[in-house]
Amino acid sequence: MYRGEILCSMASFRQHCAFGFWKATLMKDAAELLGNREHGMGSIGKIATLKDLPSDKRITGWIKEAMKLNDAGIKVVKA
């Protein structure tokens, strides 16, 4: 949660975890972030080892971008 709205989510399983941005459809890298959702693995894909994570710079940028969307009060339009 950030500014009263969901920023991201995480799910953990025995051998991997998943991480996703709530407003991924509105982010600059939406195509990349949404490509993993079809496999049910959040925005980053299946995370089984530290090697599966994006660089610190990249994920920090995504987090800051998601925070700006919440700061601006931008909502996800539901179909």
N, C-alpha and C positions, 0 to 999 in steps of 0.2 A: 504494500500500500504506500502511496505517496500522494500527498495533498487530498486525501480522502477518496482516492480512486486506485484501482488495481494498476500496478506498473508492470509486474511480471509474475510468472508462476513457475513452480518447480515441482517435479514429481520424482520420487526415488523408488528404485526397484532393487532386487538382489544384486544384479550385475551391471546395472547402468542407471543413469538418471536422464531427465529431460528438463529443459529450461525454455520458457517462451515469453515473449513480450505480448501484453494484452492488446496493444495498439499496433501490432506489427504491420497491419494492412496500410497504415498511415505513414510508415517510416520510409526513409530514402531507399533502403535496401530491402524493400518489401518483397520483391520477387525471390531474393535469396532467403529471407527469413521465413517466408511462407512455403517454400519448396519442401521443407522437412515436415510440415504439418500433415501432408498426405500419408506419411508413414506413422503418424501419431507420436512424433518425437519432438514436439515443440518447435522453437525457432532455430535452434542450433543443431538439431539432429541428435542422434543417440550418443550420449556421453558415457563411455565405458572407462576411459583413462584420461589423464590430464592432457595427453596429446590430442584428444578430440575437441578441446576447447579452442576458441579463437584467441588471438593475441590479446593481452591485457588492454592494449590501445584500442583495438577494435571493439571489444565488449564494453569498455568504458564509454566509448563514443556512442554506442547504441543505447546504453543506460541513460546517458545525458540527453540524447535525443528524445527518448521516451519520457523523461522527466519534463522536458520543455513542452511536450504535448499536453501533459497533465497541468503544467503551470498555465498554459494558454486556455485550459478548459475545453479542449477539443475532445469530442466524443466519437466513438465508433458508431457508425450508422448501421443498424441491424436491418437485414433484408426481410 
